[in-house]
């Protein structure tokens, strides 16, 4: 029963499927649920700061159902993409409907695609890593697998990390800095890896080259399978929405938090107080415990179902979906969050 609660995460893709099939106002069902109903419910539902006992922790780690809940997102994501393309070939959408469908599919690609890929990308199992890369394909963001694991987790909460938002930085300029910086960082990290192994940069040993080829093939397939380049652009734009959702979460997760530079020229070890948490139970389930981000950075290989709450972790005044909405209004975000930074001494 404790694993069954994560079935709630499938509400988002289920609403997206409903919107694709019914059209009309249902095209916005995923958007309304994700950024309307969830933020509203989180203001009334209790927060959950409890941690598992050792026996419960061991039990959860032993049960494969928690992994299968993640794996099922692979056919789900590509099934929704296939349905979207099929509908574009067989149905007429008004401009308003098409905007709703693009936003809804984009949310699925961010939540069920990139977010699940993030969790699987931290696993040591090669099959799970492969699933992570597959889930990142529709957003053309496969370099995330390299940069997040080998770059972001090393440099988080320092000026060296493009995915850490600085105090006073607004989300729109952060998007540009993180998008460009993360992509460049992934190439640099792969170059370093190849040099250590005495391997050629311009070869299929370079995973960034393989990613680039795979993503070009994906774009070509979308162009072939959709009835016009404009509708192909709609499919690809849904991937961009997923990426911007990810980067908005990145913005919220570490805004203004910085690690100390030590006398030896290195930064202090990542601690729970270097990430913003949100203990709203609904958001935790929908994002597979991503909102317990402090523990994730403290112990990056820890599986989602056993992440802990840390008392010293700073807590967002709102849940992740509501925080993203607030970030889209920079004056409001800066007033609220700079005050929160003062509270935690950052």
Secondary structure, DSSP 8 states (H G I E B T S, - for coil): -TTGGGGGGHHHHHHHHHHHHH-GGGGGHHHHIIIIIHHHHHTTS-B------HHHHHHHHH-THHHHHHHHHHHHHHHHHHHHHHHHHH----HHHHHHHHHHHHHHIIIIIIHHHHHHHT-S-HHHHHHHHHHHHTTT-TTHHHHIIIIIHHHTTSTT-TTS--TT--HHHHHHHHHHHHHHHHHHHHHHHHHHTT--SSSTT-HHHHHHHHHHHHHHHHHHHSSSHHHHHHHHHHHHHHHHHHHHHHHHHHTT----B-TTS-B----GGGS-B--BHHHHHHTTTTT-HHHHHHSTT--GGG----TTS-B-SS-HHHHHHHHTSHHHHHHHHHHHHHHTT-
